[in-house]
Amino acid sequence: LNEKLGMDRATALAYLSAGADFQVTQVVDRVKGVNAMIRKSDFPGAAKKKGPKKSE
């Protein structure tokens, strides 16, 4: 959030503590992975990633 949107650290941490959904994604050989999901609608002006176009 800081790098992509220029949000200061305190605001980013406050947002993540209230608005993010965290999931443990991996627990193998003491290695732990965590995903944080945030709503795109919370940041309507954020630049979108360009990727391959979906075929219909």
N, C-alpha and C positions, 0 to 999 in steps of 0.2 A: 504494500500500500504506500509505503514511503517512496520507493523508487518509481513506481508506475504512476502514482497519482499525486505525489508531493505532500502526502499527509504526514503531519508530525507524529513522532513516535507515541506520545501519550494518547493522541486521538485515535491512532491506529489500534493500540492495545485496548482502549475503551470500546471501540467498535467490535473488535474480534471477541472480546469477552461477552458482549451482549448479542451480537448479530451473526456469529459464525457457528457452523455445525462441525464439530470435530469427530473424526472416526479413526480408530486404531486400524491400520491397514495391514500390519505385518508384525508378527511376534515369532521369530525363528532364530534359534541360537543366540538369544539375548539381543537381537537386533529389533528395534521397534520403529515402525513407520506410522506417521500420523498425517491425515489429510484434513485440510480445513476447507469447507465449502462456504462460499459467500454468494449472496444473491446479486445477479447482474443488475437487477432493477434498482439496487441501492446506489449504483454508480452509473447513471445514464450517459454521462459525458465521457466515460472512459473509452480509450481507443480499443477497437476490436482487433483481434488477431486475424491476420489474413492466412487463409489456408486453402486447400483445394475446394472447388465448388462442388456442392452435392448434386449428383445426377438424379433426375426424376424418373 
